[in-house]
Amino acid sequence: MNITIKEETLKQAAHEGMDAFVGAVVSAIKEGIGGELNADNMSLLNSEQITLLGWQLMHDEVMDGGFIQLIQNHLGPFVFHNPFAKALKLWGLKDLSKIVYRGRDLYDLMGEELERDRTDEEFMALFEEHPEFDDLDDDFVEFEEEWTEQIAHYIDEHLDHFVTVV
């Protein structure tokens, strides 16, 4: 699928910073597939585009509520049981890839329990019940800015893998 982005939009986003630049490319991809990645439209994208959307999903969930929230929102299979970590490694994000692999180990041990529907109170209790996710969350937050910068550079160097500038 040919995903397009206006040159002016991309320039403005680049001027605003790395978060805006990555966000503009993500928005263009999402717009191209109707707003949200799902099983029906995933085949329309290439692996680079899917990896970028995976990053954005993981980023948003972990920055909002950690890996426990990511799993509770049923994104564990997409993040942990696909070649996402390998793709991140190929992008040069070895430390982030290691975090995803560590998360997968925990997900494989307790994902079924963590995905169970819960009340808000039960969900909040998960953070106390599963401190093994604390280090992952802390590492993600500590290095998030660095990884976003690396992703922005990767996109910039491989822009034609993500979007067509018009």
N, C-alpha and C positions, 0 to 999 in steps of 0.2 A: 504494500500500500504506500502510495506517495503522500507523505505528510508534509504540509507546507507551513512556512512561517514567514511573515513579512520581514524584510530586511530591517525596516525601521523598528519593529518590535524587538528584534534580536539586539540591535545596537543599543536601544534604550535600556533593555534588561542588562546588557553587559556593562553599561555605564553605571547602573545601580549597584552592581556587585555580583558576586558568584551565586548567592542564593537566588537572586532574581533571574540570572542567566539560566541556571538549571531549571528553575520554575517555569520560565518561558518555553523552554523546549519540552518539558513535561506537559505543560498546558496544551501545546500544539499537538502532541501525540494523543493526549486524552480527547481533544476536540475531534481529531481525525477518526477516532473509534467510537464516538458518541458519548464520551464523558467518563467511562469507567472500563477498566480491563476486566474481561470475563471470558469464560470458555468459548463463547461464540465468536468473539472478535480477536482473540489471542493469535489465531492463525494468520491474521492480516498483518501482523507486525513481525519485524525481524528480531533476532536474539538481542541485539544491542538495545532496541527500543523496549523490549520486555524487561531487560535487566535494569534499565533506567527507571521504568515504572515500579519495578520491585524495590529499588533503592528508595524511591519516594514513599511507597507504602510502608516499608520498614521504618524509614526515617520518621514519618509522621506518627506512627504508632508508638515507637520507642521513645520519642521525645515527649509524647503526651502521657504515656502510662507504662513505659517499659516493655520488656519482652513478654511479661505476663499478659499485658493488654493485647499485644500482637497475637498471642496464642488464644486468648479468650475470644477475640474477634475472628477466629477461624482462619487466620492467615498463615498459621504454622506450616501446613502442607506446601503452600506456594513458596515460602521463604526457605524452608528447611529440606524439602524433599524434591527439589528441582535443582538444576545445575547453577543456581544463583550464586552460591559461594565460589564456585569455580570461575564463573564469569567475572566476578569482582576481582579475583586473583589475576585473571588475564588482563584486567584493566590496570593492574599495578597496585591494587588495594589489598595487599597481603594481610595486613593486620585486621582489616574489616572482615576479610574472608575467614580468618581464624575465629573471630567473634561469632560469625554465623555458624561455623562448624561446632563451636562450644555450645551455642544455643540449640543446635540440632541434637546434640547428645542429651541435653536436658529435656528437650521436646520429646525425644524418643522414649525417655524414662517416664515422663509424667504428662505428656500432651493431652492424652485422652481425658484425664482428670481435669486439667486446666481448661479444656474446651467446653466442659459441661455448663449448661445454662445456670446462671446464678442471679441472686438478687444483688443490688448494689453493695449491700453490707457484706455479703459473702464474697463478692469480687474484691472488695477492699481488704478483706481478711487474707486473701491469697498472698499479699505482699509480706505479711508477717509469717505466714505458713511456709513460704518458699524463699528464704533469704539467699538461696543459691543463685538467684537471678540478679542479686544486687551488684556483683562485680561486673557482670555483662552490661547492665544498665549504666553503671558508672563509667566503664570504659567507652561505651558508645557516646555518652554525653561529653566526655573529656576530649574525644578525638573527632567529634562530628564536624566541626568547622574545617579541620584539616582534610577530612574525607570529602566534604562538599567541594572544597577547592580543587582537590585532585579530580573529582568527577567533572567539574566545570572545565578543567584543562583537557581531560579526555574527550569530552563532547566537542570542545573547540577544535581539537586536533583531528577529530573524526566526524565532523558535523554532518557530512553527507550520509553517514550511517543512521542518523537520527531524523533529519528533516531536510527538505529542499527549501532553500531561501529564495523567496520571490520578491 
